[in-house]
Amino acid sequence: MRRVRASSPDPARLAIAAVVVGLVVLAGAGWASTRLGEYSVMTTGHVVDGRTASGDVQASGHHGGGQGAAAPASGATTRTVDVTSLVADPSRAPDVRVELVARSGQVRIPGGRVVEGYTVNGTSPGPTIRARQGDVVEVTLVNESVADGATLHWHGIDVPNAADGVAGITQDAVPVGGRFVYRFVAEDAGTFWYHSHQVSHEQVERGLLGAVVVSEREAPTEVGTVDEIALLHVYAGQHTLNGSAKDARVSAEPGTRARIRVVNTDQGTAAVWASQPFRVVAVDGQEVTGASDVIGHKVLVPAGGRVDVTLVVPDTGAARLRLGGARSLVVGPEGASAPDAPQPSSTLDLLTYGTASPLEFDPSRPDRSFDYVIDRRIGVVDGRPGRFWTVNGHLFPDVPMFHVAEGDVVRFRVVNGSGEVHPMHLHGHHVVVLARDGVAASGSPWVVDSLDIWPGETYELAFVADNPGIWSDHCHTLEHALDGLIAHVMYEGITTPFTIGGATANHPE
């Protein structure tokens, strides 16, 4: 039987058809979402007011193009405040003064290969900044050779808005040959980090970063303890610990209690576990109440997040802390062996870990309530067609501008309707986790600035609006932020003179 062969489709016609279909889809998905050239966050997106009455959300949301500062409540008046005036007390002399020089060039990875990237004072990670709770910290950034400009954002430190380091919102990017002075009071003890917030998806990934440790104001000197940084970063596929592609060792005698400050500066979640019981004593610089031994579990650290863990050196041998799966830190006597341990299949749930204690505010009757629903669809962002992230169904720049007033109790319901995990980071504030997927928190108050929202999850979060400014609320998988997964919390009466794009060359993401 003779077979009839179908004629092959014309590749040129298929290509034309694909383009036509793509244009139709893009048009339907919101070509108007494109924003090119220079713009201000004051005139992008749409206002979401979120005011509540007796805990119920009132009607909210109107387009805010050209609105300027957030409007006050009905009948109220407010003064206009420029972000540049939101500074630490200028009359106080600094207790800690540091100069950080940013350079473009080669980053040498001990135990690995040299990569092209960025250094701070000649190394990556840059020098660890150490301060004591209550200190005034003054850091001068000098841009020696970073062609796109640079800034410093103080990740997890609730700095005044002028020191937040977000190009185009709180400052202009520092050009080659320029300098910028950051001043803030280290109010909270804990583990934090700094990084550029100019072209951050490139500059952070390629090394423009470092750690910050703030010790307690009256921290006692404890005998038989060690305190170490464990900063995780991936340079061009090389998993490093404190800038080295080799494992690390800390010399300590049996019985020594070691505090390891794990800082995840990378773009994905890092798993941490140990060869013996350990405790999670702080999360994102906030102490855990009633920390207990963790056995047979790993703890997950979001991109941008930090956990402080403690463990005790055993009477024989040494302890091994596995970090991100690729690196480990051994704590014990010189030459002592440390058993390895496979990655546990179960994860420590910080929603129930530790001992419950009362909050300093009542989140049950908020002044503002907002939804932050994350999803994805086809569209155009900054002239680039593609499949981009949405916030409450809107593509950037038509994303929500969440308006608050100083003193408000604010609640957020964050929903991840997308298929990927998103480490969400709110600048200038810490939030407390109230519930996940309808299950109320029952452990130590879980207070964070960086929180992984996994696919399908819904979180209820709350905070007090006690730090006036214009604050980014974005995904810390920085390519996601570049592709539109970013919104802003704006306080009533706050304005910014800075703009993004165009002649300013400010590109925060």
Phi, psi and omega in degrees: 000131182281131177268142177262119181270127177291143179291144180289139178293149179285117181302323180296317179295321178298319180296317179297317180298319180297318179296316180299313180299317180299318179295320179297314180297315180297320179298317179291333183276351176115063176305332182295351178287350179298138170224119180242156175082206186267137179207164178247143175295344178293337186242015178254166172067201181220144184287133169241116188279313173070007181298144181241158174228119183055035177085356180262138181288128175277168175302136183213162173102119170207156182292135188248015180306125180077009184290328186076216184299151179301140183285145177284168176298157183305128178085351182266161175238155179212149176272158178266130183236128177279139181303330183293344179271353182271085189232165172290158183311110184290345182278346181274131176286146180291141173272330178233125179234126185224144170246129179241124182253118180267132180226150170261136180163205183277140174249119181269124183254106176304130182081000181224201182253159178287139178231158174276130182189222184225146177234160174236116186056035172090356180225164169220124358299159175287179182298143175286129176268128180241136180214170175248147181309128182096348179292146166273121181254130178236119182237127175258119174270127175245123178265104181277322187203022178273105193299324183279000188087166183209161172219178170231123173255138185260086191293115178093349177265126184278074183282162169296152191303325182296341182258010187288336172076029180259112183301132178088353177238309181249351178192169166274148174302141181282118182284169175304130182090353182263173178213158180212139182253126176254134178227134176203160174263129180280081186290321185253134170285148178152189183252126184221185174205166178237152177198162178290143172240038172234125187045050191296329181297337177260312188290325177289312181302326185262013163114006183274082189195169176186174184261157174228131176236124177247115180275162181295150184302316181243044183296123179288152175275110183262130176281141177078033176227154171229154183222115187228147172273140172228089183266124183257133177205148177249118178254108177048049177086355181263116179280121185239156173237115184053039175085001182245141177275013177248157174292163183239161180223140176239125180282126180202144181279158176307141181089350179291135174265123182254132173254118181249121183263100184273124180240117180262098181266006185271188186265354182228173181289139178246134176266138179233131176208174186221166179280357182207174180302142176220169179234143172265107187259347177203147177230124180052040177080007181245126184294143177268132177275128175069039179299137181234170182298135175257120182231125176075017177230156168253159172246137181260133182246116181296162170303126183090344185275167177222146168226139172258123178241149175238148173211160182249131178296127183291166181295329176234141179078206183220170179256143178241126175253119178272135189232109177071006178088330186261331184240161175214158178238123180257131181238120180165185180297152178304131177084349181287140180276153180233124180295148174269167179215136177293155180296125179297148178279338182262150184246136175298130180262107181290351176292333184240356185282140178087189185251132180296145174212155185293147174280164179274001177212166182256107181276359185283341178232075185287155173277333179222142175226134183226154167255143174228091186258121184260129176208197185209145174199169179285141179181201181227127177234122180052041177082000182256116175285147179168195177252111191242164178285150176236152172240118184054036177085358184253140173275149173299137012265006182277049181261164184294145166249104185279114185267133178223167172240150180302133181096347180297143163271124189241135174241142175236136167252111183256124183238129177256098178267005182266179182261011182231157176284144179230114175279097187275134185231120174260125179285150168076358184210159165248147179243151175257136178278120180268323184197156173229124180052039176083357179263120185288146175297140182227357180263204173302143177311122182268096188250123189221163165242349179224122188222124175287125172251109184277159182307131178085354183276152173231126178244143169254122184234158178211153174203165174261130179282087186238018182218087187302143178159192172243116193238131176288144175225097195218169175282136180265009155279098201293336173295329177293318177297319177301326181267023166103004181272074183204138171224184183220146171258120183242130176276148177305132173084359182266135179230163175228140176272354187271153180229164182248140176080187178060218185292339183290332184062021174277122179220084189298329182259000000 
